[in-house]
């Protein structure tokens, strides 16, 4: 018998949603996204912290590349294989927040030569 991620994550997230009394939509876009991207984020942090001359551009490129791949290739493939109806407001909200985050990162990389604490804090909030 094989186990798939859905068997584990669906039950776990359903329990968290019930316990914290949050909507399934919020749980899906936060908890599932964190569970999916946490390994990449923590491995990039470890590689930057444990290197004598860290390459921040490589870490940022890895994060942006992963996000762009999931947003375009995976989402596009799912739509092509099995069309489905989406919640228009939620989708536009998520895409808008994603584009604002990408724009903020582009601003920090292009117009500022030094990273200040408020810049990633602003992205986080």
VMD Tcl script that builds the backbone (N, CA, C; Angstrom):
set m [mol new atoms 375]
animate dup $m
set s [atomselect $m all]
$s set {name element resname resid chain x y z} {
  {N N UNK 1 A 0.839 -1.176 0.000}
  {CA C UNK 1 A 0.000 0.000 0.000}
  {C C UNK 1 A 0.889 1.247 0.000}
  {N N UNK 2 A 0.615 2.144 -0.910}
  {CA C UNK 2 A 1.394 3.367 -0.981}
  {C C UNK 2 A 0.642 4.508 -0.306}
  {N N UNK 3 A 1.399 5.415 0.204}
  {CA C UNK 3 A 0.820 6.584 0.850}
  {C C UNK 3 A 1.155 7.797 -0.001}
  {N N UNK 4 A 0.182 8.636 -0.228}
  {CA C UNK 4 A 0.442 9.867 -0.954}
  {C C UNK 4 A 0.332 11.041 0.006}
  {N N UNK 5 A 0.877 12.163 -0.404}
  {CA C UNK 5 A 0.903 13.338 0.472}
  {C C UNK 5 A -0.502 13.773 0.866}
  {N N UNK 6 A -1.458 13.591 -0.036}
  {CA C UNK 6 A -2.833 14.000 0.243}
  {C C UNK 6 A -3.398 13.265 1.458}
  {N N UNK 7 A -3.038 11.995 1.628}
  {CA C UNK 7 A -3.527 11.232 2.776}
  {C C UNK 7 A -3.091 11.867 4.092}
  {N N UNK 8 A -1.889 12.411 4.117}
  {CA C UNK 8 A -1.355 12.996 5.341}
  {C C UNK 8 A -1.784 14.452 5.496}
  {N N UNK 9 A -1.570 15.257 4.448}
  {CA C UNK 9 A -1.808 16.695 4.557}
  {C C UNK 9 A -3.277 17.046 4.702}
  {N N UNK 10 A -4.156 16.359 3.998}
  {CA C UNK 10 A -5.573 16.706 4.072}
  {C C UNK 10 A -6.107 16.525 5.486}
  {N N UNK 11 A -5.787 15.414 6.105}
  {CA C UNK 11 A -6.240 15.174 7.476}
  {C C UNK 11 A -5.617 16.178 8.439}
  {N N UNK 12 A -4.329 16.449 8.282}
  {CA C UNK 12 A -3.653 17.395 9.174}
  {C C UNK 12 A -4.219 18.794 9.038}
  {N N UNK 13 A -4.413 19.233 7.811}
  {CA C UNK 13 A -4.934 20.588 7.611}
  {C C UNK 13 A -6.383 20.680 8.057}
  {N N UNK 14 A -7.163 19.641 7.835}
  {CA C UNK 14 A -8.554 19.649 8.302}
  {C C UNK 14 A -8.602 19.772 9.824}
  {N N UNK 15 A -7.698 19.112 10.507}
  {CA C UNK 15 A -7.639 19.195 11.968}
  {C C UNK 15 A -7.243 20.607 12.412}
  {N N UNK 16 A -6.252 21.188 11.740}
  {CA C UNK 16 A -5.816 22.543 12.087}
  {C C UNK 16 A -6.936 23.548 11.834}
  {N N UNK 17 A -7.641 23.410 10.697}
  {CA C UNK 17 A -8.744 24.305 10.364}
  {C C UNK 17 A -9.833 24.234 11.422}
  {N N UNK 18 A -10.149 23.027 11.827}
  {CA C UNK 18 A -11.192 22.843 12.845}
  {C C UNK 18 A -10.766 23.418 14.187}
  {N N UNK 19 A -9.517 23.184 14.567}
  {CA C UNK 19 A -9.026 23.639 15.870}
  {C C UNK 19 A -8.891 25.165 15.925}
  {N N UNK 20 A -8.339 25.764 14.877}
  {CA C UNK 20 A -8.110 27.212 14.873}
  {C C UNK 20 A -9.296 28.009 14.353}
  {N N UNK 21 A -10.292 27.294 13.833}
  {CA C UNK 21 A -11.500 27.923 13.294}
  {C C UNK 21 A -11.169 28.952 12.206}
  {N N UNK 22 A -10.331 28.526 11.248}
  {CA C UNK 22 A -10.009 29.360 10.096}
  {C C UNK 22 A -10.621 28.735 8.853}
  {N N UNK 23 A -10.738 29.519 7.799}
  {CA C UNK 23 A -11.358 28.996 6.578}
  {C C UNK 23 A -10.412 28.025 5.873}
  {N N UNK 24 A -10.997 27.136 5.097}
  {CA C UNK 24 A -10.194 26.179 4.341}
  {C C UNK 24 A -9.343 26.881 3.295}
  {N N UNK 25 A -9.852 27.982 2.759}
  {CA C UNK 25 A -9.106 28.739 1.755}
  {C C UNK 25 A -7.815 29.313 2.354}
  {N N UNK 26 A -7.926 29.910 3.519}
  {CA C UNK 26 A -6.742 30.473 4.187}
  {C C UNK 26 A -5.759 29.365 4.531}
  {N N UNK 27 A -6.262 28.254 5.026}
  {CA C UNK 27 A -5.380 27.130 5.352}
  {C C UNK 27 A -4.679 26.616 4.107}
  {N N UNK 28 A -5.391 26.562 3.009}
  {CA C UNK 28 A -4.796 26.065 1.770}
  {C C UNK 28 A -3.684 26.955 1.254}
  {N N UNK 29 A -3.891 28.262 1.299}
  {CA C UNK 29 A -2.874 29.150 0.738}
  {C C UNK 29 A -1.722 29.431 1.689}
  {N N UNK 30 A -1.897 29.162 2.966}
  {CA C UNK 30 A -0.796 29.406 3.892}
  {C C UNK 30 A -0.110 28.111 4.305}
  {N N UNK 31 A -0.841 27.211 4.891}
  {CA C UNK 31 A -0.230 25.993 5.423}
  {C C UNK 31 A 0.292 25.074 4.323}
  {N N UNK 32 A -0.489 24.889 3.265}
  {CA C UNK 32 A -0.023 24.028 2.177}
  {C C UNK 32 A 1.163 24.664 1.454}
  {N N UNK 33 A 1.108 25.986 1.273}
  {CA C UNK 33 A 2.222 26.662 0.618}
  {C C UNK 33 A 3.484 26.566 1.474}
  {N N UNK 34 A 3.338 26.750 2.771}
  {CA C UNK 34 A 4.503 26.631 3.652}
  {C C UNK 34 A 5.045 25.206 3.644}
  {N N UNK 35 A 4.155 24.241 3.710}
  {CA C UNK 35 A 4.590 22.841 3.678}
  {C C UNK 35 A 5.289 22.487 2.376}
  {N N UNK 36 A 4.852 23.089 1.297}
  {CA C UNK 36 A 5.449 22.817 -0.001}
  {C C UNK 36 A 6.787 23.525 -0.178}
  {N N UNK 37 A 6.913 24.740 0.348}
  {CA C UNK 37 A 8.117 25.518 0.092}
  {C C UNK 37 A 9.112 25.582 1.234}
  {N N UNK 38 A 8.759 25.047 2.384}
  {CA C UNK 38 A 9.628 25.169 3.557}
  {C C UNK 38 A 10.986 24.520 3.345}
  {N N UNK 39 A 11.023 23.365 2.715}
  {CA C UNK 39 A 12.311 22.693 2.521}
  {C C UNK 39 A 13.244 23.535 1.663}
  {N N UNK 40 A 12.723 24.171 0.632}
  {CA C UNK 40 A 13.557 25.026 -0.210}
  {C C UNK 40 A 14.045 26.254 0.532}
  {N N UNK 41 A 13.169 26.860 1.292}
  {CA C UNK 41 A 13.543 28.063 2.030}
  {C C UNK 41 A 14.626 27.759 3.061}
  {N N UNK 42 A 14.429 26.698 3.836}
  {CA C UNK 42 A 15.407 26.381 4.873}
  {C C UNK 42 A 16.733 25.892 4.297}
  {N N UNK 43 A 16.714 25.197 3.166}
  {CA C UNK 43 A 17.983 24.780 2.557}
  {C C UNK 43 A 18.732 25.979 1.990}
  {N N UNK 44 A 18.010 26.959 1.454}
  {CA C UNK 44 A 18.667 28.175 0.954}
  {C C UNK 44 A 19.249 28.970 2.115}
  {N N UNK 45 A 18.507 29.092 3.204}
  {CA C UNK 45 A 19.025 29.800 4.383}
  {C C UNK 45 A 20.285 29.108 4.890}
  {N N UNK 46 A 20.257 27.791 4.967}
  {CA C UNK 46 A 21.427 27.051 5.447}
  {C C UNK 46 A 22.616 27.235 4.514}
  {N N UNK 47 A 22.384 27.248 3.202}
  {CA C UNK 47 A 23.497 27.398 2.267}
  {C C UNK 47 A 24.082 28.807 2.317}
  {N N UNK 48 A 23.257 29.822 2.544}
  {CA C UNK 48 A 23.759 31.196 2.624}
  {C C UNK 48 A 24.489 31.424 3.948}
  {N N UNK 49 A 23.959 30.899 5.037}
  {CA C UNK 49 A 24.558 31.118 6.350}
  {C C UNK 49 A 25.879 30.348 6.499}
  {N N UNK 50 A 25.976 29.173 5.910}
  {CA C UNK 50 A 27.151 28.317 6.102}
  {C C UNK 50 A 28.228 28.498 5.043}
  {N N UNK 51 A 28.151 29.542 4.240}
  {CA C UNK 51 A 29.130 29.771 3.194}
  {C C UNK 51 A 29.949 31.011 3.529}
  {N N UNK 52 A 31.238 30.923 3.243}
  {CA C UNK 52 A 32.118 32.057 3.532}
  {C C UNK 52 A 31.754 33.276 2.680}
  {N N UNK 53 A 31.451 33.051 1.402}
  {CA C UNK 53 A 31.050 34.123 0.478}
  {C C UNK 53 A 29.695 33.756 -0.119}
  {N N UNK 54 A 28.609 34.054 0.608}
  {CA C UNK 54 A 27.287 33.634 0.122}
  {C C UNK 54 A 26.880 34.361 -1.160}
  {N N UNK 55 A 26.150 33.664 -1.986}
  {CA C UNK 55 A 25.631 34.206 -3.240}
  {C C UNK 55 A 24.132 34.419 -3.075}
  {N N UNK 56 A 23.750 35.601 -2.638}
  {CA C UNK 56 A 22.334 35.897 -2.404}
  {C C UNK 56 A 21.542 35.831 -3.701}
  {N N UNK 57 A 22.157 36.218 -4.814}
  {CA C UNK 57 A 21.472 36.165 -6.102}
  {C C UNK 57 A 21.057 34.760 -6.465}
  {N N UNK 58 A 21.891 33.803 -6.140}
  {CA C UNK 58 A 21.561 32.404 -6.420}
  {C C UNK 58 A 20.375 31.958 -5.574}
  {N N UNK 59 A 20.355 32.347 -4.316}
  {CA C UNK 59 A 19.243 31.974 -3.430}
  {C C UNK 59 A 17.942 32.621 -3.884}
  {N N UNK 60 A 17.982 33.894 -4.223}
  {CA C UNK 60 A 16.776 34.594 -4.681}
  {C C UNK 60 A 16.302 34.012 -5.998}
  {N N UNK 61 A 17.223 33.725 -6.893}
  {CA C UNK 61 A 16.861 33.112 -8.168}
  {C C UNK 61 A 16.220 31.749 -7.987}
  {N N UNK 62 A 16.713 30.996 -7.028}
  {CA C UNK 62 A 16.126 29.685 -6.747}
  {C C UNK 62 A 14.689 29.829 -6.251}
  {N N UNK 63 A 14.459 30.751 -5.332}
  {CA C UNK 63 A 13.104 30.967 -4.820}
  {C C UNK 63 A 12.158 31.479 -5.904}
  {N N UNK 64 A 12.607 32.461 -6.674}
  {CA C UNK 64 A 11.762 33.005 -7.736}
  {C C UNK 64 A 11.521 31.987 -8.838}
  {N N UNK 65 A 12.535 31.220 -9.159}
  {CA C UNK 65 A 12.381 30.197 -10.192}
  {C C UNK 65 A 11.391 29.129 -9.776}
  {N N UNK 66 A 11.460 28.707 -8.525}
  {CA C UNK 66 A 10.501 27.721 -8.020}
  {C C UNK 66 A 9.083 28.255 -8.039}
  {N N UNK 67 A 8.923 29.499 -7.620}
  {CA C UNK 67 A 7.598 30.120 -7.628}
  {C C UNK 67 A 7.054 30.285 -9.035}
  {N N UNK 68 A 7.918 30.705 -9.956}
  {CA C UNK 68 A 7.487 30.878 -11.347}
  {C C UNK 68 A 7.136 29.531 -11.976}
  {N N UNK 69 A 7.889 28.495 -11.645}
  {CA C UNK 69 A 7.611 27.167 -12.193}
  {C C UNK 69 A 6.252 26.663 -11.723}
  {N N UNK 70 A 6.004 26.764 -10.432}
  {CA C UNK 70 A 4.720 26.296 -9.895}
  {C C UNK 70 A 3.568 27.126 -10.459}
  {N N UNK 71 A 3.764 28.445 -10.509}
  {CA C UNK 71 A 2.708 29.328 -10.979}
  {C C UNK 71 A 2.378 29.097 -12.449}
  {N N UNK 72 A 3.373 28.877 -13.261}
  {CA C UNK 72 A 3.112 28.753 -14.701}
  {C C UNK 72 A 2.989 27.301 -15.161}
  {N N UNK 73 A 4.003 26.508 -14.974}
  {CA C UNK 73 A 4.022 25.157 -15.540}
  {C C UNK 73 A 3.032 24.231 -14.831}
  {N N UNK 74 A 3.086 24.183 -13.512}
  {CA C UNK 74 A 2.204 23.260 -12.789}
  {C C UNK 74 A 0.743 23.685 -12.929}
  {N N UNK 75 A 0.461 24.959 -12.702}
  {CA C UNK 75 A -0.908 25.454 -12.808}
  {C C UNK 75 A -1.432 25.288 -14.233}
  {N N UNK 76 A -0.599 25.610 -15.219}
  {CA C UNK 76 A -1.002 25.444 -16.618}
  {C C UNK 76 A -1.258 23.994 -16.983}
  {N N UNK 77 A -0.433 23.094 -16.499}
  {CA C UNK 77 A -0.622 21.669 -16.772}
  {C C UNK 77 A -1.910 21.154 -16.144}
  {N N UNK 78 A -2.181 21.567 -14.930}
  {CA C UNK 78 A -3.423 21.150 -14.265}
  {C C UNK 78 A -4.637 21.633 -15.051}
  {N N UNK 79 A -4.582 22.871 -15.518}
  {CA C UNK 79 A -5.704 23.411 -16.294}
  {C C UNK 79 A -5.890 22.636 -17.591}
  {N N UNK 80 A -4.794 22.284 -18.253}
  {CA C UNK 80 A -4.891 21.553 -19.517}
  {C C UNK 80 A -5.404 20.127 -19.323}
  {N N UNK 81 A -4.975 19.479 -18.260}
  {CA C UNK 81 A -5.356 18.089 -18.033}
  {C C UNK 81 A -6.786 17.979 -17.515}
  {N N UNK 82 A -7.135 18.785 -16.566}
  {CA C UNK 82 A -8.457 18.694 -15.942}
  {C C UNK 82 A -8.982 20.101 -15.677}
  {N N UNK 83 A -9.687 20.699 -16.643}
  {CA C UNK 83 A -10.249 22.037 -16.411}
  {C C UNK 83 A -11.180 22.033 -15.196}
  {N N UNK 84 A -11.188 23.143 -14.484}
  {CA C UNK 84 A -12.000 23.255 -13.280}
  {C C UNK 84 A -12.439 24.695 -13.102}
  {N N UNK 85 A -13.438 24.882 -12.277}
  {CA C UNK 85 A -13.908 26.230 -11.969}
  {C C UNK 85 A -13.113 26.762 -10.798}
  {N N UNK 86 A -12.801 28.055 -10.860}
  {CA C UNK 86 A -12.035 28.671 -9.793}
  {C C UNK 86 A -12.855 29.766 -9.126}
  {N N UNK 87 A -12.475 30.089 -7.933}
  {CA C UNK 87 A -13.063 31.239 -7.242}
  {C C UNK 87 A -12.328 32.474 -7.766}
  {N N UNK 88 A -13.006 33.275 -8.566}
  {CA C UNK 88 A -12.350 34.396 -9.245}
  {C C UNK 88 A -11.726 35.386 -8.272}
  {N N UNK 89 A -12.458 35.757 -7.226}
  {CA C UNK 89 A -11.931 36.733 -6.278}
  {C C UNK 89 A -10.675 36.205 -5.588}
  {N N UNK 90 A -10.738 34.981 -5.103}
  {CA C UNK 90 A -9.593 34.402 -4.393}
  {C C UNK 90 A -8.386 34.270 -5.320}
  {N N UNK 91 A -8.617 33.875 -6.555}
  {CA C UNK 91 A -7.515 33.730 -7.504}
  {C C UNK 91 A -6.883 35.076 -7.817}
  {N N UNK 92 A -7.705 36.092 -8.076}
  {CA C UNK 92 A -7.166 37.420 -8.345}
  {C C UNK 92 A -6.434 37.983 -7.132}
  {N N UNK 93 A -6.956 37.721 -5.936}
  {CA C UNK 93 A -6.289 38.166 -4.701}
  {C C UNK 93 A -4.910 37.517 -4.580}
  {N N UNK 94 A -4.846 36.204 -4.793}
  {CA C UNK 94 A -3.579 35.496 -4.653}
  {C C UNK 94 A -2.564 35.933 -5.699}
  {N N UNK 95 A -3.021 36.112 -6.942}
  {CA C UNK 95 A -2.114 36.548 -8.002}
  {C C UNK 95 A -1.624 37.965 -7.720}
  {N N UNK 96 A -2.510 38.816 -7.224}
  {CA C UNK 96 A -2.119 40.195 -6.911}
  {C C UNK 96 A -1.068 40.240 -5.806}
  {N N UNK 97 A -1.277 39.478 -4.767}
  {CA C UNK 97 A -0.305 39.447 -3.666}
  {C C UNK 97 A 1.029 38.885 -4.148}
  {N N UNK 98 A 0.984 37.862 -4.994}
  {CA C UNK 98 A 2.211 37.280 -5.552}
  {C C UNK 98 A 2.970 38.331 -6.375}
  {N N UNK 99 A 2.259 39.060 -7.229}
  {CA C UNK 99 A 2.901 40.082 -8.061}
  {C C UNK 99 A 3.437 41.236 -7.233}
  {N N UNK 100 A 2.734 41.609 -6.170}
  {CA C UNK 100 A 3.236 42.654 -5.273}
  {C C UNK 100 A 4.532 42.184 -4.603}
  {N N UNK 101 A 4.565 40.938 -4.173}
  {CA C UNK 101 A 5.779 40.390 -3.562}
  {C C UNK 101 A 6.946 40.352 -4.534}
  {N N UNK 102 A 6.689 39.942 -5.766}
  {CA C UNK 102 A 7.747 39.911 -6.784}
  {C C UNK 102 A 8.221 41.340 -7.074}
  {N N UNK 103 A 7.279 42.270 -7.169}
  {CA C UNK 103 A 7.649 43.664 -7.411}
  {C C UNK 103 A 8.490 44.239 -6.286}
  {N N UNK 104 A 8.133 43.910 -5.056}
  {CA C UNK 104 A 8.888 44.392 -3.893}
  {C C UNK 104 A 10.300 43.824 -3.911}
  {N N UNK 105 A 10.423 42.538 -4.239}
  {CA C UNK 105 A 11.762 41.932 -4.322}
  {C C UNK 105 A 12.575 42.566 -5.443}
  {N N UNK 106 A 11.938 42.833 -6.579}
  {CA C UNK 106 A 12.644 43.478 -7.689}
  {C C UNK 106 A 13.110 44.867 -7.276}
  {N N UNK 107 A 12.267 45.608 -6.564}
  {CA C UNK 107 A 12.646 46.926 -6.069}
  {C C UNK 107 A 13.869 46.827 -5.157}
  {N N UNK 108 A 13.852 45.888 -4.229}
  {CA C UNK 108 A 14.967 45.743 -3.293}
  {C C UNK 108 A 16.260 45.372 -4.022}
  {N N UNK 109 A 16.151 44.532 -5.045}
  {CA C UNK 109 A 17.360 44.089 -5.744}
  {C C UNK 109 A 17.916 45.149 -6.689}
  {N N UNK 110 A 17.044 45.923 -7.336}
  {CA C UNK 110 A 17.495 46.852 -8.363}
  {C C UNK 110 A 17.863 48.236 -7.839}
  {N N UNK 111 A 17.183 48.716 -6.798}
  {CA C UNK 111 A 17.364 50.093 -6.379}
  {C C UNK 111 A 18.092 50.268 -5.064}
  {N N UNK 112 A 18.447 49.207 -4.427}
  {CA C UNK 112 A 19.099 49.339 -3.131}
  {C C UNK 112 A 20.276 48.381 -3.091}
  {N N UNK 113 A 21.443 48.886 -2.801}
  {CA C UNK 113 A 22.649 48.054 -2.787}
  {C C UNK 113 A 22.862 47.345 -1.453}
  {N N UNK 114 A 22.132 47.786 -0.424}
  {CA C UNK 114 A 22.294 47.186 0.900}
  {C C UNK 114 A 20.929 46.752 1.407}
  {N N UNK 115 A 20.872 45.592 1.998}
  {CA C UNK 115 A 19.618 45.068 2.522}
  {C C UNK 115 A 19.436 45.536 3.961}
  {N N UNK 116 A 18.366 46.263 4.188}
  {CA C UNK 116 A 18.041 46.751 5.519}
  {C C UNK 116 A 16.978 45.839 6.135}
  {N N UNK 117 A 16.882 45.855 7.450}
  {CA C UNK 117 A 15.949 44.967 8.144}
  {C C UNK 117 A 14.502 45.181 7.717}
  {N N UNK 118 A 14.092 46.415 7.463}
  {CA C UNK 118 A 12.698 46.724 7.142}
  {C C UNK 118 A 12.277 46.166 5.793}
  {N N UNK 119 A 13.227 45.926 4.881}
  {CA C UNK 119 A 12.856 45.450 3.545}
  {C C UNK 119 A 12.299 44.018 3.558}
  {N N UNK 120 A 13.020 43.054 4.103}
  {CA C UNK 120 A 12.402 41.717 4.180}
  {C C UNK 120 A 11.244 41.663 5.170}
  {N N UNK 121 A 11.286 42.517 6.211}
  {CA C UNK 121 A 10.167 42.557 7.155}
  {C C UNK 121 A 8.914 43.029 6.448}
  {N N UNK 122 A 9.039 44.016 5.573}
  {CA C UNK 122 A 7.904 44.488 4.782}
  {C C UNK 122 A 7.376 43.404 3.867}
  {N N UNK 123 A 8.247 42.625 3.293}
  {CA C UNK 123 A 7.836 41.513 2.441}
  {C C UNK 123 A 7.121 40.436 3.261}
  {N N UNK 124 A 7.615 40.198 4.461}
  {CA C UNK 124 A 7.019 39.195 5.331}
  {C C UNK 124 A 5.600 39.579 5.743}
  {N N UNK 125 A 5.429 40.840 6.098}
  {CA C UNK 125 A 4.108 41.291 6.544}
  {C C UNK 125 A 3.194 41.571 5.378}
}
mol reanalyze $m
mol bondsrecalc $m
mol representation Tube
mol addrep $m
